[in-house]
């Protein structure tokens, strides 16, 4: 009888541990103002799932300050509601990257070469990669982190409306 309970315990223990692999971590809701609530694991999610068409007008890397480095994505909703589409931002320090996913049909309306040049001065972002749409309704922007900064990176995400902006601050 005792052996059977040991096997049940071991099965439950290892099944629970195995389920942790590949999960993105805790979810944090995106606020409409800066809160200084920086995280090192998990992801931020925000926007409206009913907004399905959007134009990505620009991606900018702000001048680094002593406190943080800012990334701004300018979006223009193509619906009457003018709402922000649903999005997620996650940093994967072990992979050396940050991924921003937008669940909408995204039209790119900016000069990618010019945008990539603005990231050359970044102390935290090594490279910007706007992934071509793999499927309708999903757009991905990937930021490769500088190797020496990736392991200790913390980030905060907030959104602004009119104009629609996703703002990522990196510590």
Secondary structure, DSSP 8 states (H G I E B T S, - for coil): -HHHHHHHHHHHHHHHHHHHTT----EEE-BSS-----BSSSEEEESBTT--EEEEEEEEE----SS-EEEEEEEEE-STT---BEEEEEEETTTTEEEEEEESEEEE-S-HHHHHHHGGG-SSEEEEEEEEEEETTEEEEEEEE-HHHHTT--EEEEEETTTEEEEEEE-
